[in-house]
Amino acid sequence: MAAKYTRPRGTQDVLPAESWKWQFMEAAMHQTVGRYGYREIRLPTFESTEVFSRGVGEETDIVSKEMYTFEDKGGRSITLRPEGTAGVVRAVLENGLLASSPLPLKSYYIQSCFRYEKAQKGRYREFHQLGIECFGTHEPAADVEVMAVAYDLLVAVGLADVVTLEINAIGCPSCRPVYHEALKQYFSEYRDKLCDTCQVRLDKNPMRILDCKNEACQDIAKNAPVMRDYLCEDCVEHFDKVQKLLQEADMAYVVNPRIVRGLDYYTNTVFEFIAEGVGTQGTVCGGGRYDGLIEQLGGQPTPAVGFGLGLERFLMLLEERGKLPPPPPGPALYAVGIGEAGRAAARRLAARLRTMGLAAETDLADRSVKAQMKAAGRLGAAFTTVLGDDEVAAGKAMLKNMDAGTEVPFELAATDALYDLLTAPVTGA
């Protein structure tokens, strides 16, 4: 019979048989960013809508089409976070971290985000994101360190050779207006061929047209003016230094003048790590500099740079490329109990092994010996032992290797010796 309730469209259940994959990813993420001095920040799942409308940009697809927004019982407009950076900036400002912390301030998060968009392979309405944010320095070295964090994570999980780092410079408030005018002039000739959304963007923020996924708009954008021809002297110098530092770090990259990212807060350096075969888009990680966002949300002018990495796409890439490690083993021991005394002995033995750092299981359903052995097999237990009245009275039992089928005796009180048996290296046949 079909389940009465099903998960909402665009979401997924991470079941126990799959959760180890997420734990593997997250452990690699915590370790990698920690080595660079980034410290975890945990934020509310929802924020005042204005945090995102002002921070992300009114004309972005995220704000105009994709946010989960509602009015709470107090009449306040609330939005489930569609991305992480704006919320981090809000928290940094509200808690005075820029004044109380050594600069640059480095934070990271692993959290769920929510966007109402077409559900498809690699894209969910609830998705998970690793983000890092570096506040307080405008030096190109910070841009490159952020890219290096992402690159080192890819190295750690064996994916560095299947992605390409693409970078671009999208200007600053000084030089971008001239570029906007050039884009307006170019796209105005094709206004009737642009999608409805891009016809609106043409007047408000023509750079967003470059990020459109509509095929017709993409074809038109291929010959559009490029930002590098309009960069001011400071932006040219900054981008040149970024490239020099990437070369010094032996990080291969490609300059892609079409990268603009989908969020309005980005300035100057933007980048993406691209892989083929991941959903409908190949971007695994993307980020850049956002020097105006803190001021836009009420703080003092503060340079900043960061990235976001989608865990679902990251996992898809790990699976496609065969880079996941083997699944974790089952319990070291399943202690089968027969009768009241045997079950009590099984519980005591399992408890002692757990204090020694081993995983151990016992029956919790008052099942027969046959059923308990079957359960041990399904759990993937490496060893089993059967404890009944005779074993308890003798203080001895047999330890069975579930793969080899061999048995060896052990004393119930000699937990250290049992530990050695359970952790001994597996020898070949």
C-alpha positions as a Markdown table, in Angstrom:
| # | Residue | x | y | z |
|---|---|---|---|---|
| 1 | Met | 0.0 | 0.0 | 0.0 |
| 2 | Ala | 1.3 | 3.4 | -0.9 |
| 3 | Ala | 2.4 | 5.7 | 1.9 |
| 4 | Lys | -0.2 | 8.2 | 3.0 |
| 5 | Tyr | 2.3 | 11.0 | 3.3 |
| 6 | Thr | 5.3 | 11.6 | 1.0 |
| 7 | Arg | 8.1 | 14.1 | 1.2 |
| 8 | Pro | 7.6 | 17.5 | -0.5 |
| 9 | Arg | 8.6 | 17.8 | -4.1 |
| 10 | Gly | 12.2 | 18.9 | -4.4 |
| 11 | Thr | 13.4 | 17.5 | -1.1 |
| 12 | Gln | 15.0 | 14.2 | -0.2 |
| 13 | Asp | 15.3 | 11.8 | 2.7 |
| 14 | Val | 18.9 | 10.9 | 3.6 |
| 15 | Leu | 18.3 | 7.4 | 4.9 |
| 16 | Pro | 20.6 | 5.5 | 7.4 |
| 17 | Ala | 22.1 | 3.5 | 4.5 |
| 18 | Glu | 23.2 | 6.7 | 2.8 |
| 19 | Ser | 24.0 | 9.0 | 5.6 |
| 20 | Trp | 27.6 | 7.8 | 5.9 |
| 21 | Lys | 28.3 | 9.5 | 2.5 |
| 22 | Trp | 27.2 | 12.8 | 4.0 |
| 23 | Gln | 29.3 | 12.3 | 7.1 |
| 24 | Phe | 32.3 | 11.6 | 4.9 |
| 25 | Met | 31.8 | 14.8 | 2.9 |
| 26 | Glu | 31.2 | 16.9 | 6.0 |
| 27 | Ala | 34.2 | 15.5 | 7.8 |
| 28 | Ala | 36.4 | 16.4 | 4.9 |
| 29 | Met | 34.9 | 19.9 | 4.8 |
| 30 | His | 35.3 | 20.6 | 8.6 |
| 31 | Gln | 38.9 | 19.4 | 8.4 |
| 32 | Thr | 39.9 | 21.3 | 5.3 |
| 33 | Val | 38.4 | 24.7 | 6.3 |
| 34 | Gly | 39.7 | 24.3 | 9.8 |
| 35 | Arg | 43.3 | 24.1 | 8.6 |
| 36 | Tyr | 42.9 | 27.5 | 7.1 |
| 37 | Gly | 41.6 | 29.0 | 10.3 |
| 38 | Tyr | 37.9 | 29.2 | 9.5 |
| 39 | Arg | 35.6 | 28.7 | 12.5 |
| 40 | Glu | 32.0 | 27.4 | 12.3 |
| 41 | Ile | 29.0 | 29.7 | 12.6 |
| 42 | Arg | 25.4 | 28.4 | 13.0 |
| 43 | Leu | 22.6 | 30.6 | 11.9 |
| 44 | Pro | 18.8 | 30.7 | 12.0 |
| 45 | Thr | 17.0 | 28.8 | 9.3 |
| 46 | Phe | 14.9 | 31.9 | 8.6 |
| 47 | Glu | 15.6 | 35.7 | 8.5 |
| 48 | Ser | 13.8 | 38.9 | 8.0 |
| 49 | Thr | 13.0 | 39.0 | 4.3 |
| 50 | Glu | 14.9 | 42.3 | 3.9 |
| 51 | Val | 18.2 | 40.6 | 4.8 |
| 52 | Phe | 18.0 | 38.8 | 1.5 |
| 53 | Ser | 16.1 | 41.3 | -0.7 |
| 54 | Arg | 18.7 | 44.0 | 0.2 |
| 55 | Gly | 21.7 | 41.7 | 0.3 |
| 56 | Val | 21.1 | 39.3 | -2.6 |
| 57 | Gly | 19.4 | 41.8 | -4.9 |
| 58 | Glu | 15.8 | 42.5 | -5.8 |
| 59 | Glu | 16.3 | 41.7 | -9.5 |
| 60 | Thr | 18.0 | 38.3 | -9.0 |
| 61 | Asp | 16.0 | 35.1 | -9.7 |
| 62 | Ile | 16.5 | 34.1 | -6.1 |
| 63 | Val | 14.7 | 37.1 | -4.7 |
| 64 | Ser | 12.2 | 37.7 | -7.5 |
| 65 | Lys | 11.2 | 34.1 | -8.1 |
| 66 | Glu | 12.6 | 31.5 | -5.7 |
| 67 | Met | 12.3 | 32.6 | -2.1 |
| 68 | Tyr | 10.1 | 30.9 | 0.5 |
| 69 | Thr | 8.6 | 33.9 | 2.1 |
| 70 | Phe | 5.7 | 34.2 | 4.6 |
| 71 | Glu | 4.2 | 36.5 | 7.1 |
| 72 | Asp | 4.5 | 35.3 | 10.7 |
| 73 | Lys | 1.9 | 35.9 | 13.4 |
| 74 | Gly | 3.4 | 39.2 | 14.3 |
| 75 | Gly | 3.0 | 40.5 | 10.8 |
| 76 | Arg | 6.7 | 40.3 | 10.0 |
| 77 | Ser | 7.9 | 39.2 | 6.5 |
| 78 | Ile | 10.1 | 36.1 | 7.1 |
| 79 | Thr | 12.1 | 34.1 | 4.5 |
| 80 | Leu | 13.7 | 30.7 | 4.7 |
| 81 | Arg | 17.3 | 31.3 | 3.9 |
| 82 | Pro | 18.0 | 30.8 | 0.1 |
| 83 | Glu | 21.8 | 31.2 | 0.6 |
| 84 | Gly | 24.2 | 31.7 | 3.4 |
| 85 | Thr | 26.3 | 34.9 | 3.0 |
| 86 | Ala | 23.6 | 37.5 | 3.7 |
| 87 | Gly | 22.7 | 35.8 | 7.0 |
| 88 | Val | 26.4 | 35.6 | 8.0 |
| 89 | Val | 26.8 | 39.3 | 7.4 |
| 90 | Arg | 23.7 | 40.0 | 9.5 |
| 91 | Ala | 25.1 | 37.9 | 12.4 |
| 92 | Val | 28.5 | 39.5 | 12.1 |
| 93 | Leu | 27.1 | 43.0 | 12.3 |
| 94 | Glu | 24.5 | 42.3 | 15.0 |
| 95 | Asn | 27.1 | 40.7 | 17.2 |
| 96 | Gly | 29.9 | 43.2 | 16.6 |
| 97 | Leu | 32.3 | 40.6 | 15.4 |
| 98 | Leu | 34.3 | 43.0 | 13.1 |
| 99 | Ala | 35.2 | 45.1 | 16.1 |
| 100 | Ser | 35.8 | 42.3 | 18.6 |
| 101 | Ser | 37.6 | 39.7 | 16.5 |
| 102 | Pro | 41.0 | 39.7 | 14.9 |
| 103 | Leu | 40.9 | 40.5 | 11.2 |
| 104 | Pro | 40.5 | 39.0 | 8.8 |
| 105 | Leu | 37.5 | 37.3 | 10.3 |
| 106 | Lys | 37.0 | 33.8 | 8.9 |
| 107 | Ser | 33.7 | 31.9 | 9.3 |
| 108 | Tyr | 32.2 | 28.9 | 7.7 |
| 109 | Tyr | 28.9 | 27.0 | 7.8 |
| 110 | Ile | 27.3 | 23.8 | 6.5 |
| 111 | Gln | 23.6 | 24.3 | 6.4 |
| 112 | Ser | 20.3 | 23.7 | 4.5 |
| 113 | Cys | 19.0 | 26.4 | 2.1 |
| 114 | Phe | 15.6 | 26.7 | 0.4 |
| 115 | Arg | 14.7 | 27.9 | -3.1 |
| 116 | Tyr | 11.5 | 27.3 | -5.0 |
| 117 | Glu | 12.8 | 26.2 | -8.4 |
| 118 | Lys | 12.2 | 23.4 | -10.9 |
| 119 | Ala | 13.2 | 20.2 | -9.2 |
| 120 | Gln | 15.6 | 18.1 | -11.4 |
| 121 | Lys | 18.8 | 16.1 | -11.1 |
| 122 | Gly | 21.3 | 17.9 | -9.0 |
| 123 | Arg | 18.8 | 20.7 | -8.0 |
| 124 | Tyr | 16.5 | 20.6 | -5.0 |
| 125 | Arg | 14.2 | 23.0 | -3.3 |
| 126 | Glu | 15.9 | 22.2 | 0.0 |
| 127 | Phe | 19.6 | 21.8 | -0.5 |
| 128 | His | 22.7 | 21.9 | 1.6 |
| 129 | Gln | 25.6 | 24.2 | 1.3 |
| 130 | Leu | 29.2 | 24.6 | 2.6 |
| 131 | Gly | 30.1 | 28.3 | 2.7 |
| 132 | Ile | 33.2 | 30.2 | 3.8 |
| 133 | Glu | 33.4 | 33.9 | 4.4 |
| 134 | Cys | 36.5 | 36.0 | 4.9 |
| 135 | Phe | 35.9 | 39.6 | 6.2 |
| 136 | Gly | 38.3 | 42.5 | 6.5 |
| 137 | Thr | 40.9 | 42.4 | 3.7 |
| 138 | His | 40.8 | 43.5 | 0.1 |
| 139 | Glu | 44.1 | 41.9 | -0.7 |
| 140 | Pro | 44.1 | 39.5 | -3.8 |
| 141 | Ala | 45.7 | 36.9 | -1.5 |
| 142 | Ala | 42.4 | 36.5 | 0.3 |
| 143 | Asp | 40.6 | 35.8 | -3.0 |
| 144 | Val | 43.2 | 33.1 | -3.8 |
| 145 | Glu | 43.1 | 31.6 | -0.4 |
| 146 | Val | 39.3 | 31.1 | -0.7 |
| 147 | Met | 39.8 | 29.4 | -4.0 |
| 148 | Ala | 42.6 | 27.3 | -2.4 |
| 149 | Val | 40.3 | 26.1 | 0.3 |
| 150 | Ala | 37.9 | 24.8 | -2.3 |
| 151 | Tyr | 40.7 | 23.3 | -4.3 |
| 152 | Asp | 42.2 | 21.6 | -1.2 |
| 153 | Leu | 38.8 | 20.1 | -0.4 |
| 154 | Leu | 38.6 | 18.7 | -4.0 |
| 155 | Val | 42.1 | 17.3 | -3.5 |
| 156 | Ala | 41.1 | 15.7 | -0.2 |
| 157 | Val | 38.3 | 13.7 | -1.8 |
| 158 | Gly | 40.1 | 12.9 | -5.1 |
| 159 | Leu | 38.1 | 15.3 | -7.4 |
| 160 | Ala | 40.8 | 17.9 | -8.2 |
| 161 | Asp | 41.5 | 16.4 | -11.6 |
| 162 | Val | 37.9 | 16.4 | -12.7 |
| 163 | Val | 37.1 | 20.1 | -12.2 |
| 164 | Thr | 38.2 | 23.3 | -13.9 |
| 165 | Leu | 38.7 | 26.6 | -12.0 |
| 166 | Glu | 37.2 | 29.4 | -14.1 |
| 167 | Ile | 37.6 | 33.0 | -12.9 |
| 168 | Asn | 36.5 | 36.5 | -14.0 |
| 169 | Ala | 36.5 | 40.1 | -12.9 |
| 170 | Ile | 33.1 | 41.8 | -12.9 |
| 171 | Gly | 34.2 | 45.3 | -11.8 |
| 172 | Cys | 33.4 | 47.6 | -9.0 |
| 173 | Pro | 30.9 | 50.5 | -8.5 |
| 174 | Ser | 33.4 | 52.8 | -10.3 |
| 175 | Cys | 33.7 | 50.9 | -13.6 |
| 176 | Arg | 30.6 | 48.7 | -13.7 |
| 177 | Pro | 28.1 | 51.5 | -14.6 |
| 178 | Val | 29.9 | 52.1 | -17.9 |
| 179 | Tyr | 29.7 | 48.4 | -18.6 |
| 180 | His | 26.0 | 48.3 | -17.8 |
| 181 | Glu | 25.5 | 51.0 | -20.4 |
| 182 | Ala | 27.4 | 49.0 | -23.0 |
| 183 | Leu | 25.3 | 45.9 | -22.2 |
| 184 | Lys | 22.1 | 48.0 | -22.5 |
| 185 | Gln | 23.1 | 49.2 | -25.9 |
| 186 | Tyr | 23.9 | 45.7 | -27.1 |
| 187 | Phe | 20.9 | 43.9 | -25.7 |
| 188 | Ser | 18.5 | 46.6 | -26.7 |
| 189 | Glu | 18.9 | 45.5 | -30.3 |
| 190 | Tyr | 17.6 | 42.1 | -29.3 |
| 191 | Arg | 14.9 | 43.1 | -26.8 |
| 192 | Asp | 12.1 | 41.3 | -28.6 |
| 193 | Lys | 14.1 | 38.1 | -28.7 |
| 194 | Leu | 15.0 | 38.1 | -25.0 |
| 195 | Cys | 12.8 | 36.1 | -22.5 |
| 196 | Asp | 10.3 | 38.1 | -20.5 |
| 197 | Thr | 12.5 | 38.1 | -17.4 |
| 198 | Cys | 15.5 | 39.5 | -19.3 |
| 199 | Gln | 13.4 | 42.2 | -20.9 |
| 200 | Val | 12.9 | 43.5 | -17.4 |
| 201 | Arg | 16.5 | 42.9 | -16.5 |
| 202 | Leu | 17.6 | 45.0 | -19.5 |
| 203 | Asp | 16.4 | 48.2 | -17.8 |
| 204 | Lys | 17.2 | 47.3 | -14.2 |
| 205 | Asn | 20.4 | 45.2 | -14.2 |
| 206 | Pro | 21.5 | 44.1 | -17.7 |
| 207 | Met | 24.4 | 42.0 | -16.3 |
| 208 | Arg | 21.8 | 39.5 | -15.0 |
| 209 | Ile | 21.1 | 38.7 | -18.6 |
| 210 | Leu | 24.5 | 37.0 | -18.8 |
| 211 | Asp | 23.4 | 34.6 | -16.1 |
| 212 | Cys | 20.1 | 33.7 | -17.8 |
| 213 | Lys | 19.6 | 29.9 | -18.5 |
| 214 | Asn | 17.2 | 30.5 | -21.5 |
| 215 | Glu | 18.9 | 29.2 | -24.6 |
| 216 | Ala | 17.9 | 32.2 | -26.8 |
| 217 | Cys | 19.3 | 34.6 | -24.2 |
| 218 | Gln | 22.5 | 32.6 | -23.9 |
| 219 | Asp | 23.0 | 32.7 | -27.7 |
| 220 | Ile | 22.5 | 36.5 | -27.8 |
| 221 | Ala | 24.8 | 36.9 | -24.9 |
| 222 | Lys | 27.7 | 35.1 | -26.6 |
| 223 | Asn | 28.7 | 38.2 | -28.5 |
| 224 | Ala | 27.9 | 40.7 | -25.7 |
| 225 | Pro | 30.6 | 43.2 | -24.5 |
| 226 | Val | 32.9 | 41.7 | -21.9 |
| 227 | Met | 33.7 | 43.4 | -18.5 |
| 228 | Arg | 37.4 | 43.1 | -18.9 |
| 229 | Asp | 37.3 | 45.8 | -21.6 |
| 230 | Tyr | 35.7 | 48.2 | -19.1 |
| 231 | Leu | 37.6 | 47.5 | -15.9 |
| 232 | Cys | 39.1 | 50.5 | -14.0 |
| 233 | Glu | 42.8 | 50.5 | -13.3 |
| 234 | Asp | 42.3 | 49.3 | -9.7 |
| 235 | Cys | 40.2 | 46.3 | -10.8 |
| 236 | Val | 42.7 | 45.4 | -13.6 |
| 237 | Glu | 45.5 | 45.5 | -11.0 |
| 238 | His | 43.6 | 43.4 | -8.5 |
| 239 | Phe | 42.7 | 40.8 | -11.1 |
| 240 | Asp | 46.2 | 40.6 | -12.4 |
| 241 | Lys | 47.5 | 40.0 | -8.9 |
| 242 | Val | 44.9 | 37.2 | -8.4 |
| 243 | Gln | 46.1 | 35.5 | -11.5 |
| 244 | Lys | 49.8 | 35.9 | -10.5 |
| 245 | Leu | 49.0 | 34.4 | -7.1 |
| 246 | Leu | 47.1 | 31.5 | -8.6 |
| 247 | Gln | 50.1 | 30.8 | -10.8 |
| 248 | Glu | 52.5 | 30.9 | -7.8 |
| 249 | Ala | 50.2 | 28.4 | -6.0 |
| 250 | Asp | 50.3 | 26.1 | -9.1 |
| 251 | Met | 46.5 | 26.3 | -9.4 |
| 252 | Ala | 45.4 | 25.9 | -13.0 |
| 253 | Tyr | 42.6 | 28.2 | -14.1 |
| 254 | Val | 40.8 | 29.6 | -17.1 |
| 255 | Val | 39.5 | 33.2 | -17.5 |
| 256 | Asn | 35.9 | 33.0 | -18.5 |
| 257 | Pro | 34.4 | 36.5 | -19.2 |
| 258 | Arg | 30.8 | 35.1 | -19.0 |
| 259 | Ile | 30.9 | 34.2 | -15.3 |
| 260 | Val | 28.9 | 36.8 | -13.4 |
| 261 | Arg | 27.3 | 34.6 | -10.6 |
| 262 | Gly | 23.7 | 34.8 | -9.7 |
| 263 | Leu | 23.8 | 37.2 | -6.8 |
| 264 | Asp | 24.0 | 41.0 | -7.0 |
| 265 | Tyr | 26.4 | 41.5 | -4.2 |
| 266 | Tyr | 29.5 | 40.2 | -6.0 |
| 267 | Thr | 32.2 | 42.6 | -7.1 |
| 268 | Asn | 35.5 | 42.2 | -8.9 |
| 269 | Thr | 36.7 | 38.6 | -8.6 |
| 270 | Val | 34.3 | 35.8 | -9.2 |
| 271 | Phe | 35.0 | 32.2 | -9.7 |
| 272 | Glu | 33.5 | 28.7 | -10.3 |
| 273 | Phe | 34.8 | 25.2 | -10.1 |
| 274 | Ile | 33.2 | 23.4 | -13.1 |
| 275 | Ala | 32.6 | 19.7 | -13.6 |
| 276 | Glu | 30.8 | 17.9 | -16.4 |
| 277 | Gly | 27.9 | 15.6 | -15.9 |
| 278 | Val | 26.5 | 17.1 | -12.7 |
| 279 | Gly | 22.8 | 17.8 | -13.1 |
| 280 | Thr | 21.9 | 20.4 | -15.7 |
| 281 | Gln | 24.7 | 22.7 | -14.7 |
| 282 | Gly | 28.4 | 21.9 | -14.0 |
| 283 | Thr | 29.1 | 24.4 | -11.2 |
| 284 | Val | 30.2 | 22.5 | -8.1 |
| 285 | Cys | 31.4 | 25.5 | -6.2 |
| 286 | Gly | 31.2 | 29.2 | -6.8 |
| 287 | Gly | 32.1 | 32.5 | -5.1 |
| 288 | Gly | 33.9 | 35.7 | -5.2 |
| 289 | Arg | 34.4 | 39.1 | -3.6 |
| 290 | Tyr | 31.5 | 41.1 | -2.2 |
| 291 | Asp | 33.1 | 44.3 | -0.9 |
| 292 | Gly | 29.9 | 46.3 | -0.7 |
| 293 | Leu | 27.5 | 43.9 | 1.0 |
| 294 | Ile | 28.3 | 44.7 | 4.6 |
| 295 | Glu | 27.8 | 48.4 | 4.0 |
| 296 | Gln | 24.6 | 47.6 | 2.1 |
| 297 | Leu | 23.3 | 45.8 | 5.2 |
| 298 | Gly | 24.1 | 48.7 | 7.6 |
| 299 | Gly | 27.7 | 48.2 | 8.5 |
| 300 | Gln | 30.9 | 50.1 | 7.8 |
| 301 | Pro | 32.5 | 49.6 | 4.4 |
| 302 | Thr | 34.3 | 46.2 | 4.7 |
| 303 | Pro | 35.9 | 44.1 | 2.0 |
| 304 | Ala | 34.9 | 40.4 | 2.0 |
| 305 | Val | 35.3 | 37.3 | -0.1 |
| 306 | Gly | 33.8 | 33.8 | 0.1 |
| 307 | Phe | 32.3 | 30.8 | -1.7 |
| 308 | Gly | 29.3 | 28.4 | -1.6 |
| 309 | Leu | 29.5 | 24.7 | -2.4 |
| 310 | Gly | 26.4 | 22.6 | -2.9 |
| 311 | Leu | 26.6 | 19.2 | -1.1 |
| 312 | Glu | 24.1 | 17.4 | -3.3 |
| 313 | Arg | 26.1 | 18.1 | -6.4 |
| 314 | Phe | 29.3 | 17.4 | -4.6 |
| 315 | Leu | 27.9 | 14.0 | -3.7 |
| 316 | Met | 26.7 | 13.3 | -7.2 |
| 317 | Leu | 30.2 | 14.0 | -8.5 |
| 318 | Leu | 31.8 | 11.7 | -5.9 |
| 319 | Glu | 29.4 | 8.9 | -6.9 |
| 320 | Glu | 29.8 | 9.5 | -10.6 |
| 321 | Arg | 33.6 | 9.4 | -10.4 |
| 322 | Gly | 33.8 | 6.5 | -7.9 |
| 323 | Lys | 35.5 | 8.6 | -5.3 |
| 324 | Leu | 33.5 | 7.6 | -2.2 |
| 325 | Pro | 35.3 | 5.3 | 0.3 |
| 326 | Pro | 33.8 | 1.9 | 1.2 |
| 327 | Pro | 30.8 | 2.1 | 3.5 |
| 328 | Pro | 31.5 | 1.9 | 7.2 |
| 329 | Pro | 31.7 | -1.7 | 8.6 |
| 330 | Gly | 29.0 | -3.2 | 10.8 |
| 331 | Pro | 29.5 | -3.8 | 14.5 |
| 332 | Ala | 32.6 | -5.5 | 15.6 |
| 333 | Leu | 30.5 | -7.9 | 17.7 |
| 334 | Tyr | 26.9 | -9.1 | 17.9 |
| 335 | Ala | 26.4 | -10.8 | 21.3 |
| 336 | Val | 23.6 | -13.3 | 21.1 |
| 337 | Gly | 21.9 | -13.9 | 24.4 |
| 338 | Ile | 19.9 | -17.0 | 25.4 |
| 339 | Gly | 17.7 | -16.9 | 28.5 |
| 340 | Glu | 17.8 | -14.2 | 31.2 |
| 341 | Ala | 21.3 | -14.8 | 32.3 |
| 342 | Gly | 22.7 | -15.0 | 28.8 |
| 343 | Arg | 21.0 | -11.8 | 27.7 |
| 344 | Ala | 22.3 | -10.0 | 30.7 |
| 345 | Ala | 25.8 | -11.3 | 30.0 |
| 346 | Ala | 25.5 | -10.2 | 26.4 |
| 347 | Arg | 24.4 | -6.7 | 27.4 |
| 348 | Arg | 27.4 | -6.5 | 29.9 |
| 349 | Leu | 29.9 | -7.6 | 27.3 |
| 350 | Ala | 28.6 | -5.2 | 24.7 |
| 351 | Ala | 28.7 | -2.3 | 27.2 |
| 352 | Arg | 32.3 | -3.1 | 28.1 |
| 353 | Leu | 33.4 | -3.1 | 24.4 |
| 354 | Arg | 31.6 | 0.2 | 23.7 |
| 355 | Thr | 33.6 | 1.8 | 26.5 |
| 356 | Met | 36.7 | 0.6 | 24.7 |
| 357 | Gly | 35.6 | 2.3 | 21.5 |
| 358 | Leu | 34.1 | -0.7 | 19.6 |
| 359 | Ala | 30.6 | -0.9 | 18.1 |
| 360 | Ala | 28.7 | -3.8 | 19.7 |
| 361 | Glu | 25.1 | -4.9 | 19.4 |
| 362 | Thr | 22.7 | -7.1 | 21.3 |
| 363 | Asp | 19.2 | -8.2 | 20.8 |
| 364 | Leu | 16.4 | -5.8 | 21.9 |
| 365 | Ala | 13.4 | -7.8 | 20.6 |
| 366 | Asp | 13.6 | -11.1 | 22.6 |
| 367 | Arg | 14.3 | -13.1 | 19.4 |
| 368 | Ser | 15.4 | -16.7 | 19.0 |
| 369 | Val | 19.0 | -17.6 | 18.5 |
| 370 | Lys | 18.4 | -18.1 | 14.8 |
| 371 | Ala | 16.7 | -14.7 | 14.4 |
| 372 | Gln | 19.5 | -13.0 | 16.3 |
| 373 | Met | 22.2 | -14.6 | 14.1 |
| 374 | Lys | 20.2 | -13.5 | 11.1 |
| 375 | Ala | 20.1 | -10.0 | 12.5 |
| 376 | Ala | 23.8 | -10.1 | 13.0 |
| 377 | Gly | 24.3 | -11.0 | 9.4 |
| 378 | Arg | 22.1 | -8.2 | 8.1 |
| 379 | Leu | 23.9 | -5.7 | 10.3 |
| 380 | Gly | 27.3 | -6.9 | 8.9 |
| 381 | Ala | 28.7 | -7.9 | 12.2 |
| 382 | Ala | 32.3 | -9.0 | 12.0 |
| 383 | Phe | 32.0 | -11.4 | 14.9 |
| 384 | Thr | 29.3 | -13.1 | 16.9 |
| 385 | Thr | 29.2 | -14.9 | 20.2 |
| 386 | Val | 26.4 | -16.9 | 21.7 |
| 387 | Leu | 25.9 | -16.6 | 25.5 |
| 388 | Gly | 23.6 | -18.9 | 27.4 |
| 389 | Asp | 23.5 | -20.5 | 30.9 |
| 390 | Asp | 26.4 | -22.8 | 30.1 |
| 391 | Glu | 28.7 | -20.0 | 28.8 |
| 392 | Val | 27.8 | -17.8 | 31.8 |
| 393 | Ala | 28.5 | -20.6 | 34.3 |
| 394 | Ala | 31.8 | -21.5 | 32.6 |
| 395 | Gly | 32.9 | -17.9 | 32.0 |
| 396 | Lys | 33.9 | -18.9 | 28.5 |
| 397 | Ala | 32.3 | -18.7 | 25.0 |
| 398 | Met | 33.2 | -19.1 | 21.4 |
| 399 | Leu | 33.9 | -16.1 | 19.1 |
| 400 | Lys | 32.8 | -16.7 | 15.5 |
| 401 | Asn | 34.3 | -14.9 | 12.5 |
| 402 | Met | 31.3 | -14.2 | 10.3 |
| 403 | Asp | 33.2 | -14.1 | 7.1 |
| 404 | Ala | 35.6 | -17.0 | 7.6 |
| 405 | Gly | 33.2 | -19.1 | 9.7 |
| 406 | Thr | 36.0 | -20.0 | 12.1 |
| 407 | Glu | 35.6 | -20.0 | 15.9 |
| 408 | Val | 38.0 | -19.4 | 18.7 |
| 409 | Pro | 37.4 | -19.6 | 22.5 |
| 410 | Phe | 37.6 | -16.6 | 24.8 |
| 411 | Glu | 37.0 | -15.8 | 28.4 |
| 412 | Leu | 34.1 | -13.4 | 29.2 |
| 413 | Ala | 36.1 | -11.6 | 31.9 |
| 414 | Ala | 39.1 | -11.1 | 29.6 |
| 415 | Thr | 37.8 | -8.1 | 27.8 |
| 416 | Asp | 41.3 | -6.9 | 26.7 |
| 417 | Ala | 42.0 | -10.2 | 25.1 |
| 418 | Leu | 38.6 | -10.1 | 23.3 |
| 419 | Tyr | 39.4 | -6.6 | 22.1 |
| 420 | Asp | 42.6 | -7.9 | 20.5 |
| 421 | Leu | 40.7 | -10.7 | 18.8 |
| 422 | Leu | 38.1 | -8.3 | 17.4 |
| 423 | Thr | 40.7 | -5.8 | 16.2 |
| 424 | Ala | 43.3 | -8.2 | 14.8 |
| 425 | Pro | 44.3 | -7.6 | 11.2 |
| 426 | Val | 42.5 | -9.7 | 8.7 |
| 427 | Thr | 44.9 | -12.2 | 7.1 |
| 428 | Gly | 44.6 | -13.5 | 3.6 |
| 429 | Ala | 43.6 | -17.0 | 2.7 |
